[in-house]
């Protein structure tokens, strides 16, 4: 029987293997069926697109959803880039979810709803025309996308994309 350390309350010590000191550095592999759920806040800045792309790409890889990597990185970069241009310096809320065999990406920005109908139309046209590349990729992938007012508790505008498997 091993000797008990002097500070032990119980004189019987069971031998356990020493813990791996580097275990925290080894990633736990997730599976797609457990469902990706990623949320983060970015600042409305051109550099935020790269941060969002890297976060989504790493998450997709960790969950075994690598077929989505290319379109998701492009789509998220476009959504964050345009939202950052609409509300520079303000927070953007990013969400990525994998449910029902499709990837759902959303970006909420704090761009307020205009009271003048002409301004609303012009603003929507500018946002949609800035997302022309996103439109092409989502169409090629067989998905759908849209822009709408954010639902509470969020304020501002919500841009979203759904990419099927």
C-alpha positions, -999 to +999 in steps of 0.1 A: +000+000+000+014+035-009+022+058+018-004+085+026+007+121+024+010+137+058-019+161+051-044+134+041-075+129+063-078+093+053-049+070+057-059+048+027-050+063-006-059+047-039-034+048-066-047+068-096-027+075-128-012+109-129-033+134-149-020+145-182-007+181-176-015+190-212-050+176-215-065+210-217-047+216-249-063+187-267-095+196-285-126+176-278-141+164-311-177+173-315-201+156-340-225+173-364-255+155-347-248+174-315-255+206-332-232+236-338-242+266-317-219+296-320-226+332-309-202+361-308-201+398-307-180+418-332-174+455-336-185+471-368-151+473-384-136+459-417-113+436-397-142+419-380-150+400-412-118+380-409-124+374-372-159+361-379-147+339-408-120+324-386-144+316-358-170+300-380-143+280-399-128+267-367-163+258-353-173+240-385-141+220-384-145+211-348-181+198-354-172+178-385-190+201-408-162+209-432-183+207-464-198+241-453-164+258-447-160+276-480-196+290-485-200+297-448-167+317-446-177+337-477-212+343-465-203+354-430-175+376-443-201+394-466-227+397-439-203+411-413-187+434-439-219+450-450-234+452-415-201+469-404-205+494-432-241+502-422-232+506-385-195+515-382-181+512-347-212+496-332-216+460-320-226+433-344-241+400-331-232+369-351-249+335-348-241+302-365-263+271-359-265+237-375-300+222-372-321+200-394-293+193-418-287+229-427-264+257-415-280+289-404-260+321-402-273+354-389-259+389-382-277+415-363-265+451-366-278+482-349-289+501-380-322+518-370-354+516-389-360+547-409-393+566-405-393+579-441-405+552-466-382+565-493-352+562-469-363+526-460-365+516-497-331+532-505-314+516-474-328+482-483-317+485-519-282+495-509-278+466-485-292+441-510-270+454-538-239+452-515-247+415-509-246+405-546-217+380-541-235+364-511-267+361-533-247+342-560-231+318-535-263+311-516-282+306-549-255+281-562-256+263-528-294+260-530-300+281-499-320+312-491-312+345-475-329+377-464-328+409-445-355+419-420-360+439-388-344+422-358-368+405-333-366+415-297-345+415-276-323+426-305-327+460-322-318+470-357-315+448-387-311+410-391-294+395-421-297+357-424-287+328-446-297+292-446-275+267-464-288+231-468-265+201-467 
